[in-house]
Amino acid sequence: MTDATTVYSRFRDTALRRGEGPFLNVLPETADIYGIAAGEISYRAMLGRVDRRRDEFASRGYGLGHRVGLLLQNRPAFIELWFALNALGVSVVPINPDLRLSELEYIIAHSEMSAAFVLADRRAEVETAARQAGRRIPVVTEADAAPAPFGRVKPASDGDAATECALLYTSGTTGQPKGCVLTNLYFTYSGDWYRDLGGLAELTADEARMITPLPMFHMNAMAVSLLAMISVGGCLTMLDRFHPRSWWQSVKQSRATCLHYLGVMPSMLMSAPASDEDRAHNVRFGFGAGVDKLLHAPFEARFGFPLIEAWAMTETGSGGVIAANAEPRKIGTSCFGRPSAAVEVRIVDDAGQDVDGDAPGELLVRHAGTDPRFGFFREYLKNPEATADVWQGGWLHTGDIVSRDADGDLHFVDRKKNVIRRSGENIAAVEVESVLNRHPAIKQAAVAATPDQVRGDEVAAVIIPAQAGADRALAEEIVRWSLEQMAYYKAPGWITFAERLPLTATEKIQRAGLKDVVARLMGEGAFYDLREMKKRQV
């Protein structure tokens, strides 16, 4: 095997060095929620688990070219299975547990996965999705033995830096999610980048302890947090999700020296009464994005550590990440730092020309040097047109609008793409509309973002009803139906009924006009507030 060019080899090297050093930490609260054992899992113990799984998968014929779905939340079993499969050249497809039947069906078919390990209470649903997708893959739980893969067996391979490691699905503007093909290099470089970042975000070798409530089916936790801890020999505490009331207790119990956050978290934590315990922790920094400009400085003053704002996306990985890890950070200005020497950026107008001065424009990024795609995603699976489009001109077009000040620091302004970002989740309006338009009471639906004080954005739907007499009861029924069809966070939180929608000359929804309509109708109080109905489905 080549020297630490795969996720498995990177982990194995650290595990052999760290031995009984702590790798994962499962807090009692998380253990109770998941029904698993609490306590620390050493590097040596996890390596033993991984190698036993690897041998079992190898005996069943798993190898290079297979993909395996993982719907396991933030359980240690996710990592155990991933590393074992990676050791054989197998790619994993992390699955968001909030996805429902039609979404699962699409991912199973599109990814061509050969098996899936899922939560016990989701097994029947995933089996149904696989059957409807025409791909009857074996669907098992983490406690089950490895099943034979769907289709033919394939030869195992150590793999290398270029081998596909994972397939992550991310929302876009074209309806169905796109599958981002991520290589081993994507992950190992993320660990290298964080290990070497330094400044206010310095990680101490063999001593760093990180806590994250972010999900393993996102690149932040899967690539950045996990690989950073492996790369420095640190310990990771994964929560099932963010619990505001018990957050600080979890931070203290984990003995975390750093934490990861989304913008919604500081807002919720600041709403709690101040306490003498606010600084009773070991945290040296928080790393994340989207903190409320008005709360950034007050949060740091109250809790005693910097919130380091950063920018990245699944497509860029750490090959194009930008972080405000050095002073001055320009707190309260939506500043996410300036590019390092390893990252090149342009800010362009709608015509693709570089803007002047601090004028806002779309952010384009690439890695510096001979390989502009170093550390980035490899491609969108089965979608060369979308891959070429996002990389047009040799620059990755992010769809984010930013400005650059006189010092060279970048400030986030808005999103060019028609994506609603709710509590850290990217929601494609077209995807939500395609589901809503299947409802028998809906003639046509259009979806846009509306500001939400807690969640950043919320989904607002303007609906032309199939019949007259639409009222709140119908709006509630539509939300209940939506919760059965798609992830809860995608369902409309606000609904209004209208006679017409703003359309282009080709009968497509006029997005800019829709945003104006939503803002106007929201101001007139024409929307039904249905946000309380949006709960995770159990």
C-alpha positions in Angstrom: 0.0 0.0 0.0 1.3 3.5 -0.8 2.1 5.8 2.0 -1.1 7.3 3.5 -2.7 8.1 0.1 -6.1 6.7 1.2 -8.3 7.5 4.1 -7.8 4.0 5.5 -4.0 4.2 5.2 -4.0 7.7 6.9 -6.1 6.3 9.7 -4.0 3.1 10.1 -0.8 5.1 10.3 -2.2 7.3 13.0 -3.7 4.3 14.9 -0.4 2.4 14.9 1.3 5.5 16.3 -1.4 6.6 18.8 -2.4 3.1 20.1 -4.6 3.6 23.1 -5.0 7.3 22.5 -8.6 8.4 22.2 -10.0 8.6 18.7 -13.8 8.9 19.2 -15.7 10.1 22.3 -19.4 9.1 22.7 -21.1 11.3 25.3 -23.8 9.7 27.6 -26.6 11.9 26.0 -25.6 10.7 22.5 -25.3 7.1 23.6 -28.8 7.2 25.1 -30.3 8.7 21.9 -28.5 6.1 19.7 -28.7 3.2 22.1 -25.0 2.6 22.0 -22.2 2.5 24.5 -20.9 5.7 26.0 -17.2 6.4 26.4 -14.0 6.8 24.4 -12.9 4.5 21.6 -9.2 4.3 21.2 -7.3 4.3 17.9 -6.2 0.7 18.5 -9.7 -0.5 19.2 -11.2 1.2 16.1 -8.4 -0.2 13.9 -9.3 -3.7 15.2 -12.9 -3.1 14.3 -12.1 -1.7 10.9 -9.8 -4.5 10.0 -12.3 -7.2 11.0 -14.9 -5.5 8.8 -12.4 -5.2 6.0 -11.7 -8.9 6.0 -15.4 -9.7 6.1 -16.2 -7.4 3.1 -13.2 -8.9 1.2 -14.6 -12.4 1.7 -17.9 -11.4 0.3 -16.4 -10.0 -2.9 -16.4 -6.2 -2.4 -13.8 -4.3 -4.3 -12.9 -1.4 -6.6 -15.9 0.1 -8.4 -18.5 -0.9 -5.8 -20.5 1.7 -3.8 -22.2 1.2 -0.5 -24.8 3.4 1.0 -24.5 4.4 4.7 -27.6 5.7 6.5 -26.3 5.6 10.0 -26.3 9.2 11.4 -23.2 10.2 13.5 -22.6 6.7 14.9 -19.1 5.2 15.2 -20.4 2.4 12.9 -20.4 4.9 10.0 -16.7 5.5 10.4 -16.0 1.8 11.0 -17.7 0.7 7.8 -16.4 3.6 5.7 -12.7 2.9 6.6 -13.2 -0.9 6.1 -14.7 -0.4 2.7 -12.1 2.2 1.8 -9.3 -0.3 2.5 -10.8 -2.4 -0.4 -11.2 0.4 -2.9 -15.0 0.7 -2.3 -16.7 4.1 -2.3 -19.4 5.0 0.2 -22.6 7.0 -0.3 -23.5 8.8 2.9 -27.3 9.2 3.1 -29.1 12.0 4.9 -31.5 10.3 7.4 -34.1 13.1 6.7 -34.5 11.9 3.1 -37.8 10.1 2.3 -38.9 7.6 -0.2 -38.7 9.4 -3.6 -35.3 10.9 -2.6 -33.9 7.6 -1.5 -35.1 5.9 -4.7 -33.3 8.5 -6.8 -30.0 8.2 -4.9 -30.0 4.4 -5.0 -30.6 4.3 -8.7 -28.3 7.2 -9.6 -25.4 6.0 -7.5 -25.8 2.4 -8.6 -24.9 1.4 -5.0 -24.4 -2.4 -4.4 -25.6 -2.5 -0.8 -26.7 -0.3 2.0 -26.2 -0.3 5.8 -29.1 1.6 7.4 -30.8 2.2 10.7 -33.1 -0.6 11.7 -36.2 1.5 11.6 -35.4 2.6 8.0 -34.7 -0.8 6.6 -38.1 -1.4 5.1 -38.3 2.0 3.6 -34.9 1.7 1.9 -35.8 -1.7 0.6 -39.0 -0.3 -0.9 -37.0 2.5 -2.5 -34.5 0.1 -3.9 -37.3 -2.1 -5.3 -39.0 0.9 -6.9 -35.6 2.0 -8.3 -35.3 -1.4 -10.0 -32.1 -2.1 -8.0 -32.8 -4.8 -5.4 -29.7 -4.2 -3.3 -29.2 -5.9 0.0 -30.3 -3.6 2.8 -28.9 -4.4 6.3 -28.2 -2.9 9.6 -24.8 -2.2 11.2 -25.3 -5.3 13.4 -25.7 -7.6 10.4 -23.0 -9.5 8.6 -21.9 -8.1 5.3 -24.2 -9.3 2.6 -23.0 -10.3 -0.9 -23.0 -7.2 -3.1 -25.7 -6.6 -5.7 -24.4 -7.6 -9.1 -21.0 -9.2 -9.6 -18.1 -9.3 -7.2 -15.1 -7.1 -7.9 -11.4 -7.4 -7.0 -10.3 -5.6 -3.9 -7.7 -2.8 -4.3 -5.6 -0.8 -1.9 -6.6 2.2 -4.0 -4.6 5.4 -4.2 -5.1 9.2 -4.0 -7.1 9.3 -7.2 -9.5 6.4 -6.2 -13.1 7.4 -5.5 -13.6 7.5 -1.8 -17.2 8.8 -1.4 -20.1 10.1 -3.4 -21.8 13.1 -1.7 -25.1 14.4 -3.0 -25.6 18.2 -3.0 -28.5 20.3 -4.0 -28.2 22.4 -7.1 -30.5 24.5 -9.3 -31.5 21.8 -11.8 -34.0 19.8 -9.7 -32.4 16.5 -8.7 -29.3 16.5 -6.4 -26.0 16.1 -8.1 -23.5 13.4 -6.9 -20.1 14.8 -6.2 -17.4 12.3 -6.7 -14.8 12.7 -4.0 -11.4 11.0 -4.1 -9.1 9.9 -1.3 -7.0 13.0 -2.0 -10.0 15.2 -1.4 -10.2 13.8 2.2 -6.5 13.4 3.1 -5.8 17.0 1.8 -8.6 18.3 4.0 -6.8 16.8 7.0 -3.5 18.2 5.8 -5.1 21.7 5.3 -6.6 21.9 8.8 -3.5 20.4 10.4 -1.3 23.1 8.8 -3.8 26.0 9.1 -2.4 27.5 12.3 -3.1 31.0 13.5 -6.2 31.2 15.7 -7.2 27.7 14.5 -4.1 25.8 15.6 -4.5 22.1 16.4 -2.1 20.7 18.9 -0.8 17.3 17.9 -2.1 14.4 19.9 -4.0 16.8 22.2 -6.7 18.4 20.1 -10.2 17.5 21.0 -13.0 18.6 18.7 -16.8 18.5 19.1 -19.2 18.8 16.2 -23.0 18.5 15.9 -22.7 18.6 12.1 -23.7 15.4 10.2 -21.3 12.9 8.7 -23.2 13.0 5.4 -21.8 16.6 4.9 -18.2 17.3 3.8 -17.6 19.5 6.9 -17.8 16.7 9.4 -16.8 13.9 7.1 -13.8 15.5 5.4 -12.8 18.4 7.6 -13.5 17.5 11.2 -12.8 13.8 11.0 -9.7 13.9 8.8 -8.3 16.8 10.8 -8.4 14.8 14.0 -6.9 11.7 12.3 -4.1 13.9 10.8 -3.1 15.3 14.2 -3.9 12.3 16.3 -6.8 14.1 18.1 -10.2 13.0 19.5 -13.5 13.7 17.9 -16.8 13.9 19.7 -19.8 13.6 17.3 -23.2 14.6 18.6 -26.4 13.3 17.0 -27.3 17.0 16.3 -27.2 20.4 17.9 -29.1 20.5 21.3 -29.1 24.1 22.5 -30.1 23.4 26.1 -27.4 20.8 26.7 -24.7 22.1 24.3 -22.4 23.6 26.9 -22.7 20.5 29.1 -21.6 18.4 26.1 -18.8 20.8 25.4 -17.5 20.5 28.9 -18.0 16.7 29.1 -16.1 16.3 25.9 -13.2 18.4 27.1 -13.2 19.9 23.6 -10.5 22.4 22.7 -12.3 23.4 19.5 -15.8 23.1 18.0 -17.6 23.4 14.7 -20.7 25.5 14.2 -23.3 26.7 11.8 -24.6 30.3 11.8 -27.8 29.3 13.5 -26.0 27.9 16.6 -24.5 31.2 18.0 -27.9 32.8 17.6 -29.7 30.2 19.6 -26.9 30.1 22.3 -27.0 33.8 22.7 -30.8 33.7 23.4 -30.2 31.8 26.6 -29.6 33.9 29.8 -26.0 34.7 30.6 -24.5 32.5 33.2 -21.3 32.2 35.3 -20.8 28.9 33.5 -20.5 30.6 30.1 -16.7 30.4 30.2 -16.4 27.1 32.0 -14.9 25.2 29.1 -11.6 24.5 27.3 -12.5 25.7 23.9 -9.8 27.8 22.1 -11.7 28.5 18.9 -14.9 27.7 17.0 -14.8 27.1 13.2 -17.8 27.6 11.0 -19.8 30.0 8.8 -22.8 32.3 8.8 -22.7 33.8 12.2 -25.1 36.7 12.6 -23.0 39.9 12.1 -24.6 41.6 15.0 -24.0 38.6 17.3 -20.4 37.8 16.3 -18.6 40.2 18.7 -21.1 39.8 21.6 -20.8 36.0 21.4 -17.0 36.1 21.6 -17.1 38.5 24.5 -19.5 36.4 26.4 -18.1 32.9 25.8 -14.4 33.8 25.5 -13.2 32.3 22.2 -13.1 33.4 18.6 -15.6 32.2 16.0 -13.5 31.7 12.9 -15.6 32.3 9.8 -14.7 30.3 6.7 -15.9 29.6 3.2 -16.0 26.3 1.2 -18.5 24.1 -0.5 -18.7 20.4 -1.3 -17.2 21.0 -4.7 -14.1 22.8 -3.5 -13.3 20.7 -0.5 -10.3 22.2 1.2 -8.6 22.8 -2.2 -10.4 26.1 -2.4 -11.3 26.9 1.3 -10.8 30.4 2.6 -10.7 31.1 6.4 -10.4 34.1 8.7 -7.9 32.4 11.0 -5.6 35.4 11.5 -6.2 38.9 12.9 -7.6 41.3 12.0 -10.8 39.3 11.4 -13.1 42.3 10.8 -15.8 40.9 13.1 -19.4 41.8 12.3 -18.8 42.4 8.6 -19.5 38.9 7.1 -15.7 38.7 6.5 -14.4 35.2 5.9 -10.7 36.1 5.4 -8.5 36.3 2.4 -7.2 33.5 0.2 -4.0 31.8 1.2 -1.1 31.4 -1.3 -2.6 28.0 -2.2 -5.9 29.4 -3.5 -6.6 31.8 -6.4 -9.8 33.8 -6.7 -11.6 36.1 -9.0 -14.7 38.2 -8.5 -16.7 38.7 -11.7 -19.8 40.4 -12.9 -22.6 38.7 -14.9 -20.6 39.1 -18.1 -17.7 37.2 -16.6 -15.5 40.3 -16.3 -13.5 41.1 -13.1 -15.3 43.8 -11.0 -13.6 47.0 -9.9 -12.7 47.8 -6.3 -15.1 46.5 -3.7 -18.0 45.9 -6.1 -19.9 42.7 -5.4 -19.7 39.8 -7.9 -19.6 36.0 -8.2 -16.7 34.3 -6.5 -14.6 32.1 -8.8 -11.9 29.8 -7.2 -9.2 27.4 -8.1 -6.1 25.9 -6.5 -2.9 27.6 -7.2 -0.2 25.9 -9.1 -0.2 23.4 -12.0 -3.4 21.6 -11.0 -6.3 24.0 -10.5 -8.6 21.2 -9.3 -6.2 19.9 -6.6 -8.3 19.0 -3.5 -11.6 19.7 -5.3 -14.3 17.2 -6.2 -13.5 15.1 -9.3 -16.8 15.4 -11.2 -20.6 15.3 -11.0 -21.5 11.7 -11.5 -23.0 11.0 -14.9 -23.2 14.7 -15.6 -20.3 15.9 -17.6 -22.3 18.9 -18.8 -22.7 20.2 -15.3 -19.1 19.5 -14.4 -17.9 21.5 -17.5 -20.3 24.3 -16.7 -19.2 24.8 -13.1 -15.5 24.7 -14.3 -15.9 26.9 -17.3 -12.8 28.9 -18.1 -10.7 26.8 -15.7 -12.3 28.4 -12.6 -14.9 26.8 -10.3 -18.0 29.1 -10.4 -19.3 29.1 -6.9 -22.6 30.9 -7.4 -21.8 33.0 -4.3 -21.8 36.8 -4.4 -18.9 38.4 -2.4 -17.0 41.6 -2.3 -13.3 42.3 -1.7 -12.2 45.2 0.5 -9.1 47.3 0.1 -7.1 44.9 2.3 -7.9 41.9 0.1 -10.4 40.4 2.6 -13.5 38.8 1.3 -17.0 39.5 2.5 -20.1 37.3 1.9 -23.0 39.2 0.3 -25.6 36.8 -1.1 -26.1 33.7 -3.2 -26.5 33.9 -6.9 -27.8 30.3 -7.2 -31.4 29.7 -6.6 -30.7 27.7 -3.4 -32.4 28.2 -0.1 -30.0 27.7 2.8 -32.0 26.7 5.9 -30.0 25.9 9.1 -27.0 24.9 7.0 -29.0 22.7 4.5 -29.0 23.6 0.8 -32.5 23.3 -0.7 -33.0 23.5 -4.4 -36.2 25.4 -5.1 -36.8 23.5 -8.3 -36.6 20.2 -6.4 -39.3 21.3 -3.9 -41.5 22.7 -6.7 -41.3 19.4 -8.6 -42.7 17.6 -5.5 -45.4 20.2 -4.7 -46.6 20.2 -8.3 -47.6 16.5 -7.9 -50.2 17.4 -5.2 -53.7 17.1 -6.7 -54.8 20.4 -5.1 -51.9 22.4 -6.7 -52.0 23.7 -10.2 -48.5 25.3 -10.0 -46.1 26.1 -7.2 -43.1 28.4 -6.9 -40.7 28.4 -4.1 -38.3 31.1 -2.8 -36.3 31.9 0.3 -37.7 34.3 2.9 -35.5 35.5 5.8 -35.8 33.6 9.1 -34.3 35.1 12.2 -33.2 31.6 13.6 -32.6 29.5 10.5 -31.2 32.0 8.0 -33.7 31.2 5.3 -37.1 29.5 5.3 -39.0 28.0 2.4 -41.8 30.1 1.2 -44.3 28.7 -1.4 -46.6 30.7 -3.6 -49.2 28.3 -4.9 -51.9 28.5 -7.6 -54.6 26.2 -6.3 -56.4 23.7 -8.6 -59.8 24.9 -7.3 -61.1 28.0 -5.6 -61.6 28.2 -1.9 -58.0 27.5 -0.8 -57.5 28.3 2.9 -55.2 27.5 5.9 -56.6 24.0 6.2 -55.4 23.3 2.7 -52.0 24.9 3.4 -51.6 22.6 6.4 -52.6 19.6 4.5 -50.0 20.4 1.8 -47.3 20.6 4.5 -48.3 17.3 6.0 -48.2 15.7 2.6 -44.9 17.3 1.9 -43.4 15.9 5.0 -44.1 12.4 3.7 -42.5 13.1 0.3 -39.3 14.9 1.2 -36.9 15.8 4.0 -38.7 17.9 6.6 -36.5 20.9 6.1 -37.5 21.2 2.4 -41.2 21.4 3.1 -42.7 24.9 2.9 -42.7 26.9 6.2 -44.8 29.6 4.7 -47.6 29.2 2.1 -49.8 31.7 0.3 -52.3 31.2 -2.5 -52.3 33.3 -5.6 -54.0 33.5 -9.0 -50.8 33.8 -11.0 -47.0 33.6 -10.8 -44.3 35.8 -12.3 -43.2 34.0 -15.5 -40.7 34.6 -18.2 -41.6 34.7 -21.9 -40.9 31.0 -22.1 -43.3 30.3 -19.2 -40.5 29.6 -16.7 -40.7 31.1 -13.2 -39.1 34.5 -13.1 -36.9 34.1 -10.0 -36.1 37.8 -9.4 -39.8 38.6 -9.8 -40.8 35.8 -7.4 -38.5 37.1 -4.7 -40.2 40.5 -5.0 -43.7 38.9 -4.9 -42.7 36.9 -1.8 -41.3 39.9 0.0 -44.4 42.0 -0.9 -47.0 39.3 0.2 -45.0 38.6 3.3 -45.2 42.3 4.2 -48.9 42.3 3.6 -49.4 39.3 5.9 -50.7 37.1 3.1 -48.7 34.0 4.0 -49.8 31.2 6.4 -47.0 30.6 9.0 -46.6 26.8 9.1 -43.1 26.6 10.5 -44.2 24.8 13.6 -45.3 21.8 11.5 -41.8 21.2 10.2 -40.5 18.5 12.5 -38.1 15.7 11.9 -40.1 12.6 11.0 -39.5 9.6 13.3 
